Amino acid sequence: MNCYYHPDREPIGMCVSCGRLVCAECKVELKGKIHCNQCAERLLRESPKPYEPHASESLNWFQRHLNWTWFLFAVVGTFLLSFVIGFIVVLADPYARHISDEALYWLVYFIGIAVELILGAWVLRRKARRLWWLLILFVPFGWIAFLCLDNRRGLI
């Protein structure tokens, strides 16, 4: 008797699934048992796959909702930085003789823009988008369009 698939070759074992004799080229070992190619393929297709969580299951809320993360951190970050700067200004000059309200307003405004751009760049990188999308923040109500940007790839 010879190999079932190659009649001109000597068998070196028998498939435990179908009982066919197989040569060295046709032999597949799975868990220490000999199988022919067809049975090994069938077993591998039918075997249960290990549980792989969906990409969104392994991410926290902030990673799944990058748009709202950007919005919340930009608002909260701007508020906190403005508060800290105002506190430092009051400590440095309690009667505000050397700095006007308008100067404080512009300082807070530019800090807010810086926070939004830095966080926006982080969000765009996570979404696999180019930083050119940050320019949309300079358009009136552009932040609404920024919130609507989808992710281009599964998050990481």
SVG drawing of the C-alpha trace seen along z (x, -y; Angstrom):
<svg xmlns="http://www.w3.org/2000/svg" viewBox="-22 -101 30 103">
<polyline fill="none" stroke="black" stroke-width="0.4" points="0.0,0.0 1.2,-3.5 0.3,-7.1 -3.4,-7.8 -2.5,-11.1 0.8,-10.0 0.6,-6.3 4.3,-6.2 5.5,-7.1 5.8,-5.0 3.5,-6.0 4.9,-7.1 1.7,-7.2 -2.1,-7.0 -4.5,-9.9 -6.4,-9.5 -9.5,-11.2 -10.1,-9.4 -7.7,-6.4 -5.8,-7.2 -2.1,-6.4 0.0,-9.5 3.6,-10.2 5.9,-12.8 4.7,-15.5 1.0,-15.0 1.4,-14.5 0.3,-17.2 0.7,-16.9 -1.9,-18.6 -1.5,-18.1 0.8,-15.2 -1.5,-13.3 -1.1,-12.6 -3.6,-14.0 -3.8,-14.2 -3.9,-17.7 -7.6,-17.7 -8.6,-16.6 -6.1,-19.1 -7.7,-21.9 -11.2,-20.8 -10.2,-20.6 -8.6,-24.0 -11.6,-25.6 -14.0,-24.0 -12.0,-24.7 -13.4,-27.4 -11.6,-30.7 -10.2,-32.2 -12.3,-35.1 -11.1,-38.3 -12.8,-41.4 -14.2,-43.9 -11.9,-46.9 -14.4,-49.2 -14.7,-46.8 -11.1,-47.2 -11.2,-51.1 -12.3,-53.4 -15.0,-56.0 -12.5,-58.8 -10.9,-56.7 -14.2,-55.6 -15.6,-59.1 -12.6,-61.2 -14.7,-64.0 -16.4,-64.6 -13.1,-64.0 -11.6,-66.9 -14.6,-69.1 -14.8,-68.3 -11.0,-68.7 -10.8,-71.8 -13.6,-73.5 -12.4,-72.2 -8.8,-72.8 -9.4,-76.3 -11.4,-77.1 -8.8,-75.6 -5.9,-77.4 -7.8,-80.7 -8.5,-80.2 -4.9,-79.5 -3.7,-82.5 -6.2,-84.7 -5.1,-83.5 -1.5,-84.1 -2.3,-87.6 -4.2,-88.5 -1.4,-87.2 1.2,-89.2 -0.9,-92.4 -3.8,-92.3 -5.2,-95.6 -4.8,-95.0 -2.9,-98.2 -0.6,-97.0 -2.9,-94.7 -6.3,-95.6 -9.3,-93.4 -9.0,-93.5 -5.4,-92.1 -6.6,-89.3 -9.4,-88.6 -7.0,-88.2 -4.6,-86.1 -7.4,-83.7 -8.6,-83.7 -5.2,-82.7 -4.8,-80.1 -8.1,-78.6 -7.1,-78.5 -3.7,-76.9 -5.5,-74.2 -8.0,-73.4 -5.3,-73.2 -3.1,-70.9 -5.9,-68.6 -7.3,-68.8 -3.9,-67.6 -3.9,-64.7 -7.4,-63.7 -6.6,-63.9 -3.5,-61.7 -5.7,-59.1 -8.2,-59.3 -5.4,-58.8 -6.2,-62.2 -3.8,-65.0 -3.3,-68.0 -4.7,-70.2 -8.1,-69.5 -7.2,-71.8 -7.8,-74.7 -11.5,-74.0 -11.5,-75.3 -10.8,-78.8 -14.0,-78.8 -17.1,-80.1 -18.8,-77.1 -16.1,-74.9 -15.9,-73.1 -19.2,-71.5 -17.7,-69.9 -14.7,-68.9 -17.0,-67.0 -18.5,-65.1 -15.2,-63.7 -15.2,-60.0 -12.3,-57.7 -10.5,-56.5 -9.2,-53.3 -9.7,-51.1 -8.3,-52.8 -5.3,-51.7"/>
</svg>
